[in-house]
Amino acid sequence: MARIIKRVGPFAMQYRDPTFEALVRSIVSQQLSTTVARVIFGRLAAAMRGREMTPENILRLRVTTMRKLGLSGQKTEYIRSLARHAQDGLLPFESLVDLDDEAVIELLVQVKGVGVWTAHMFLMFGLRRPNVLAVGDLGVRQAIQRAYGLAEMPNAAEVERIAKGWRPHCSAACWYLWRSLENGGEI
């Protein structure tokens, strides 16, 4: 990790407020490159036509409109499910900051399409939790494989074992691992 930190430079994670919109952005980003996710989310934000991205405004969009923006049928369903959960008070964004990481994950994964990966991203980038280890993130696993010279990509248990020394700064370690893959990923 020291070589990665030296090469990447100062820590500069960009955070977002822990809002409904931030969680929508995480759903849009699932299994997409950063560039593609940014484009599709930008289209979704533009479809709000100057209105705030709220559960009510998402539910006002037609499914066909959301699909034309580049969202898959599944992601459209997931975002609409999230909107219904938030609208019904089942996901109280204003109180998530007061819950521990496990409680936040437990609440979030009740929403169809929100899994542990999405919950980890929300914890890191929305709630700014310092010790989140994204064991299921492909980029984190690829970067660990390269940095540690592993023959195969590590599974979740191996990531946990390797990361023991990173605690309580696993979120920063993940950020550095992601950055290490940029520009060809030379260490």
C-alpha positions, 0 to 999 in steps of 0.5 A: 500500500505504501507504494500505491499511496506514494504514486497516487498522492494525497487522499482526496475522496469526493463525498456526497450528501447522504441523500436519496439522490446519492443512493440513486447515483449508486444504483445507476453506477452498479456494474458500469464504468465511472464514465458511463454511469456519469452520463446516464446519471446526468441524463436522469438528472436532466429529466428532472427538468430543474426539480430536485431528485426526490422519490416523488419526482422519480415516480412521476417519470414514466418507466419508458422515459427512464429506459430511454435515458439508458437505464436498464429495466432492472435499474429502472425497477430498482430506482423506483423501488427505492423511491417507494421505500423512501416515500413510504418512510421505510428508509429514513435518510435523515436518521441514517447518519445516527446508525452504525454501519451494520444497521445502515446496511441492514436497512438499505439491503431491504430495497430491491436492487440495493445490495451490500456493494451499494450499501458500502458505496453509500457508507463511504461516499455519502455517510463518510464512514472511514472504515468500510472495506468494499470486499465485493468491489471488482476494482478493489479486488483487481488492485489487490491482486496487482499490488500483492502479486497474486496469481488470482483475484482474491475472494472476500475472505482473502481481502479481509485478511489482507486488509487487517492492517488497514483498519480503521482506514479501510475507506481510504485504502479502497480509494487508493486501490481504485486510483492505483488502477488508473493510467494503466495501474503501474505500481 
